[in-house]
Structure formats: C-alpha cells, structure tokens
Amino acid sequence: MKTVHAIGELRSQVTAWRKAGQRVAFVPTMGNLHRGHVELVRRAREIAPRVVASVFVNPLQFGPNEDFDRYPRSLPEDQAKLSDAKCDLLFAPSAREIYPHGLEQLSRITVPGLSTILCGHFRPGHFDGVATVVNLLFNVVQPDVALFGEKDYQQLLVIRRMTADLHLPIEIVGVSTQRETDGLALSSRNQYLSSEEREKAPVLFGALSQIGAELKRGRRDFAALIAQGTDQLRAARFAPQYLEIRAKDLSEPTDNTRDFVVIAAAYLGPTRLIDNLQISAV
C-alpha cells in the first residue's frame, strides 16, 4: 500500500488506474481504525479492483467544546491495518492541504432538513462539516463507489442526499454496523470509556433491541416505547440526548410505517455514544 499526503499525488495515481479501465472504491475515515473500518475496506475490495482510503480528522465537523484536540490519531497503526486489508492507496492529508485558505471563508455544503434533526440538533453545524469535507474528498478522489458504516446512520443519509442533489456519479454503499460480542457498536471513541463504563455500554444496544422487538410484535405506542427505553438508559447511568423511533428516511413514523430505525445518542460519563437498529415489521 502506498501513502500520499498531497492531492496531486493522489490524483496522479487515480488517473493512472482510470486510464487502465479500473473502477475505484473509496473509504473515507478519521483514522484510529478498528474492525468496522477494516470491514469497509474488505467490502470495497469486493466491489472494485482499486481501493483508496483516507485518514483525516476534519476540524470542520467538531464543535467548539468537542473532542477535536484529543481525538485519537494513530497513523502508523492505521497504515498497518489498511495494508493488511489490501487497501491500495492511503490519502493522509494535513488540514492545510484540504483547506489551504482556512475555514473562515470556506464554501460549505448544507443538506437541509436532515442536518438539523437528532444529532444535528445537538451538534449544530456538524453535518455541514461532514457534507463539505465528503464532497471535497469526492472531488479529489473521484471514486466510482464510496462506502460508509451504518452506525453513523444519519450521516449516511446526509451523504446520500448530498450525492443525489449534486448529481455526483458515485454509488453510496452502507455497510452494517460491526459490534463487539456483547453488542456494543465499534467506535473510535469507545477507548474513552473507563472499565466500569465499558461494562455498562452495551445497555444502549440492549435498549434499542428491546424497542425493536416490540415494534416487530406490532406495538405502535411510540411515546411509551421511547419512555421505557429512556428509563432503561438512565437506570444504567446514561445521560440520553435523544432516543427516537423513526421511519428509515428519518421522518416521523405513523401507524402504517413498516420500516423503522430506532436511533439514539447518549453520554456515558464524558463519552458520547451513538447507535441505531433498523427494523422491518409486519
């Protein structure tokens, strides 16, 4: 695997592949890679003969009181994992390479509606930062297909909408959430958890799973189900930001909805965890 840090180097290699008639799959990440990221690369290899991954901790999607400065950075370890996963090219740019003129006057992408609900309500501007950097990376890499994990479900929908609205010729593939054996969704932020918090962390997926089971049984008293799940989280010392039952497009569900997503964000100590569960009910 080759690692490049400059846009020119990246484009030169991708251009050579395209001249050879090879499709390119792209896996954008913020690094500190885990098994979920490796699964994205594995799936990418099944889809296209050439795989590009990026590692870039994007300052544009962090709020002023969030964890940008302490977000874990582990490029040597990331390179080893990507190489083992048969990634062809790693793009690891600096912030200056991506944003040469700084952030203050930067042109930005906004996806209305989807960007201001759920996580977007609690992290104002976050999805503008996500959409902007992903669009920029798409323009730099120009992939045929890009892969994203379904753990960040709202992010996946924002990127799909942006790609469709801007008529980008890129297929967006969602890859199922990878979990620990006790159900905890893999996340780079899991390492923030203390040992006691780590023992409690699977309660989040457990609460989602219980709601999902009730939806499959036909229950449609959404407010009561949400209240029960919220109480379960609080009993385990979570501080929920939201726990919602939504249709799969993140609109409000009705009694006629059959495809749901149960989605949540909650703090456990100082660590913010997100998770979701997609449900198809009869």
N, C-alpha and C positions, 0 to 999 in steps of 0.2 A: 504494500500500500504506500502511496505517495502522499505526503502532506505539503500543502501550499498555503501561503498566507496572503497572497496578493490576487486581486481579481483578474489581472492579466494572465497570470499563470493558470488559474482555474479555467478561464475561457479558452486558452490555447489547447489544453488537454481535451476539454469537452468538444471543441471544434474538430479535433482530430478523430474522435470517436464518431461524431456525426458524419464526417466525410467517409468513414468506413461503414456507414449504414447501421450503426449500433444505437439502440434505444438507451436512454439514461434514466435511472431511478434516483430519487433524491430523498435523503432522510435528514431534515434539519433538527438540531438538538442544541441544548445549552450546556452539554457536557456532563461531567460526573456520571458517566454512563452506568446503567445497570442492565439486568437481564431483559427488561422491557425494550430498551433501546436496541439491544442485540437482536431481539426478535424482529424489530422493524427492518434491520439490515438483512436478516435472513429472508424475510418475505420479499424485500426488494430484489434480492438475487434471483428469486423465483420468477420475477416479473420482467426483469431487464438484464441484459448481459453486462451493463456497466452501472456501478453504484457509487454515488457521491454522498458523503455525509458532511455536515457542517457542525462545528462546535463554536458557539458564540453566545456569551452571556449578554443579552440585549438590554442595555440600560433603559431603553425607551419604554419597556413594559413593567418597570418597577416603580412603585410609588415612593414618595419622599421618606416614609417611615418603614419601608420594606427591607428585604434582606439582600439587596444587590451587593453590598460590600463583602458580606460574609457568605454569599452563595458559593458552594464548594466548586473549586476549579482543580481539575486533575488531568491535565492534558496528556502526560506520559502514559498514565493508566488507560485513558480513553483511546489513545493510539493503539495500544496493545490489544484492547478488546475489539476495536474495529478491524484491525489486521487479522485477528483470529476469525472474525466473522466474514472475511473475504470482501471487505469494502475495498474499492479500487482507489478512491481519492478522498482525502480529508481536507476540507477547507476550514482553516482556523484563523480567521482574520482578527485584526485589532479593531477597536471601536473607531479609530481614525480611518481605517480602510473602508469601513462600512458607512461612516458618517463623516466624510472629510471636511465638511463645513459646519460641523457641530449639530446640536439638536434644536437650538432655539428657532431657527428659520427653516427647519426641515419640512418638506412637503410630507403630508401624512394621509394615511388611508383610514376612513371611518366606515364601518358597516353598521348602519342604523338599526335600531331595534334589538338585534341580538347582542350588541356590545354593551348595553346598559342594564340588562337584567341579571339576576343571580350573581355570579362572580363580578360582573361588570358594575353592579350596583355598589358593591363593597370595595371594588378596586377601580375607581374612576380613571379612564384613560388607558387601562391595561390592554384592552383588546384593540385599541387604536395602535398601541405599540406593537402588538403581535401582528396585526394585519399589515402594518407598514414594513416591518422587517421581513416578514414572509414574502410579501410582494417584491421587495428589493432582492431577496435571495433568489426568488423565482426568475427575476430578470437577469440576474448574474449567471445562474446555473443553466437556465432554460431547459429544465427536465421534461421528459415525456410524462412522468408519473411521480407523485410525491406521497410519502407515507407518514401518517400521524397516529399516535396512540389514542384509543378511545377513552382512556382515563380522563383526559382533558376534553370532555365531550363538547362543552360549549365552544372551546377553541376550535375543535374540528368543524363545527357548524359555521363558525365565523369564517374560517378559511374556505370552506366550500362555497359559501355565499359570495365572498370576495372574488374567488376564481371564476364563478359563473357570471357575476355582474361585470367584471372586466374582460370577459371573453378570452381568458387565458387558456391556451391549448394544452392544459395539464390535467391529467386524471388524478383525483384525490382519493386515496385509499385509506380507510380507517382500519386499524389493527386492534384486536381485542386486548383488553387490559390484562397485563401479566400480574400475578398475585403470588404472595407467599403462601405456604401451605395452610396457614390459619386465616387466609382471606384478605389480608392487608394488601392493598394495591401498591405495587412497586413505585417508588418515587425517590428522586434525589434528595428530597427534604426529610425522608424517614430517618436519616442519620442524625437529625437534630433531636430525636426522641430519646429521653432517658430510658433506662431499662424498665422502670415501672410504667412509664407511658407506653413503651413498646408492647407491654403485656395487654394494655387496655385498647390499643389502637384498632384491633380487629372488630371491636364493637361497632365501629362505623359501618363496615360492610354488613355486619350482622343485622343492624337496624334496617338497612336498605333491603336486605334479603327477606326479612320478615314482612315488610310492606309489599314487596314483590309477590310473595306467596299469597297474601291476602287479595291482591289485585287479580291474580290468576284464579282465585276461588270465586271471583265475581264481586267483591266488595267495591263500592264506589263512593263511600263516605270519606272523601279525600281528606277533609279537615281533621277528622278523627284519627285517621291513619297517620297523618303528619304529626299530630299531637302525641300519639303513642311513641312514634319513633324519636321525637324530640326529647320526650321524658326519658327514654332509654339512654340517649346520649348524655343527657345531663346527669343521670344517675352514675354514669361512668366517668364523670368529671370532664366531659367535653363542654366546650362553650360554642354551641352551634351558631353560625351566621345565617344559614338557611338549610332547610330540608324541604324539598318540594317534590310533588308528583306532577310531571308534565307530559304532554304528548311528545313524540320523538322529535318534532321540529321545535320543541321548547315553548310551544303555545300552551295556554291553559287547557287542561283536559275537560271533556264532557262525559256524560253517561254513555255516549256512543263511541268514545275513544277505545281502541283495541291495542294500539302500540304505544307503550309508555316508556318514559325514562324516569327513574327515581334518582334524584341528584342532590348532593349535599356538599357543604363546606363547613368545617368546624375546627376550632382550635383545641388542641390537646397540649396543655401547658403553653409554651410560646410557639408551637409548631402548628401551622395551618395545613390541614389535610383536606383533600377533595376526593370524591368518589362518585360513581353512578352505577346504576344497574338498568339495563334495557329489558323490558318485559313485553311479551306478546301474549295477550289474554284472550280467552274465548268470549 
